[in-house]
Amino acid sequence: MSRFVLRRLLAATILFLIVLTLAFAVVALAPGDPMAPTDPRIPPEQAERLRALYGLDQPLPVQYLRWLGAVVLHWDWGQSYRTGQPVAELLFDALPPTLLLTGAALLVQYLLGIGLGLIAASRPNSRLDLSVRVASLIVYALPTFWVGLMAVLVLAVGLGLAPAGGMTSAAAFELGPIAAALDVLAHLWLPALVLGLSMAGDIARYTRSSLIEFQATEAGRAARARGLSETRILLVHGLAHAAPRLLQLASVSAPLLLSGAVVAEVVFAWPGLGTATLVAIQSRDIPVVLAATAYGAVLVIAASLAADLLLTRLDPRISLE
């Protein structure tokens, strides 16, 4: 176990450094000058002073080594060009909302996907099974941005079932912790549902195929021979058979979930990493863009490592060594 963890941590560190290097290269070589004055009344001398202040007047290799050293040794991402706020502090405030949204979306996609997979597997090759499979493909094909906009227009604005955007209401925290938590949940359920739908179709298809596969195995036939009900066979034994495959899918879906979270946060004005990244890109706030990219890479790598460790617990046949 320890050797496996050490190998994975070493590989994760190398991958993280590669992501940092590629992100810096893409941002540094992008056209445009982040310090170029947007107001013609601003003298060029002021832009030159800002370039010197942030080290942008140095050669690119020098900029890269200074930046990488600050990040690796001190986790210092510099200051935001737009606000002057330390980038680590800015993203530390934006990270919890993103984790809350992606965690809720992960719960939605697995509950919905496994539920649909169970329904389809209970009557394979029936009209119900076909309907679930077609619906799964349609949901997977729909862009998150479009689904989010339709959800806001119909469910939030049209029917008033949820707030149209944001994470909290203005006066929610004045009413106490319970009211504040309920207010966050009222804002959370719609973007979590939209984001969770994006991968629920895949979960449903994997669940269906695994359950049907289990029914044809010797273990499935033995469970049926013992007189167990089809519901118990699917819910208990079938899902245990499907669990490793579904867990593997979780590590694969982590990058898609995070990229979808960026879209969902923009549509629903959710104050997370996605919103902060979009604002930084629009204002060419390079330190924030680089740090947000790195934070996303850390989340994806951590999710993949956690899924691998859990997978070995569920399936002892997989060797860590």
Order of alpha helices (4+ residues) and beta strands (2+ residues): alpha-alpha-alpha-alpha-alpha-alpha-alpha-alpha-alpha-alpha-alpha
